[in-house]
Amino acid sequence: QLQASGGGLVQSGASLRLSCAASRRASINRYALGWFRQAPGKEREFVASISWSGRFTVYSDSDAMKGRFTISKDVARAKNTVYLQMNSLKPEDTAVYFCAAARDYSGSSTYSRLQDYNDWGQGTLVTVSS
C-alpha cells in the first residue's frame, strides 16, 4: 500500500526529496508515517516520523543525520503523501530508504522503533557519490 520514490544518484552536497504515497485503494488516514534507511551490510535505522495530523515529528538523534533531514506531510489534500527532504547529502547517506505506517488513533503519535510499524513500502535507493 505504500510506495516510496524519489531516490537516485546524486553528488555529495546535493539535495533530494523522497515521497511516500499510499495506493489509491488505501489511505494513511489515522496512521503515523516513518522513514527508515538501510545501508549495505547494516541494520535498518530510524530516520524520522510524523504523526497522522502532521503536527508532530520526531527525528533520529544520530549526529550523522541531525539538521539535514525534514519530514513533512501533504496536508493540503488528502494527507496521502509524506515527504523526506534530505539536504547536504553525504556518501554515508547511501542506503535504501523505506517508508512505513503505524496506527495513530490520537493524531499525535510518532514512532521510532521498527517494531511499531505494520506496513512497509518497497524502498527507494539513494546513492551519494563523493
Beta strands, then each sheet from edge to edge (+ up, - down):
strand 1: 2-5
strand 2: 8-11
strand 3: 16-22
strand 4: 31-38
strand 5: 45-50
strand 6: 57-59
strand 7: 69-73
strand 8: 81-86
strand 9: 95-103
strand 10: 119-120
strand 11: 124-129
sheet 1: 1+ 3- 8+ 7-
sheet 2: 2+ 11+ 9- 4+ 5- 6+
sheet 3: 2+ 11+ 9- 10+
end
